[in-house]
């Protein structure tokens, strides 16, 4: 990744940061879907410069509206070429949110980067319906019997940062959990249409951290 632009979210007393993340990230996702390759991959990646886990302390000088949000108030779009970012035309996709975000110009990635990271989607395959289907098959029960077995089940929780999203196909709400892994060497690879790293041929794509 050689070029980037930053999108800074600007919450206020009426529009909170979580709501802005949902709206801005959804528009970025739609833009990446529009520009996706034939194999549903994205040439543009998304990074989270202010990513922190819930138990990390806020940085000195952070704004009160930003301090308690694990993803901060900035997301970064990165690509191999400046042309790929230009073709994305993210300003148009975020036009309706122009009062609540600032989009920087396209810039080259600094030459002195020494840290890289993969941002991946974390999913827990432990929904009650899925567990019930497995149990019904394993125990030769009806799906109703299996669901009854799990009636008091509590799904696992996670402290990972997330963005509230809705699926484009069924309009179902879900939490897009985002996991960060830091490495010292870059890995080329593929990104999905959420701009997140995917594993390919044993390697997970990375983005520069700066």
Buried (B, 14 or more C-beta within 10 A) or exposed (E): BEBBBBBBBBBEEEBEBBBBBBBBBBBBBEBBBEBBEEEEBBBBBBBBBBBBEEEEEBEEEBEEBBBEBBBBBBBBBBBBEBEBBEBBEBEEBBEEBEEBBEBEEBEEBEEEEEEBBBBBBBEEEEEBEEBBBEBBEEEEBEEEEBBEBBEEEEEEEEEBBBBBBEEEEEEEEEBBBBBBEEEEEBBEBBBBBBBBBBEBEEBBBBBBBB
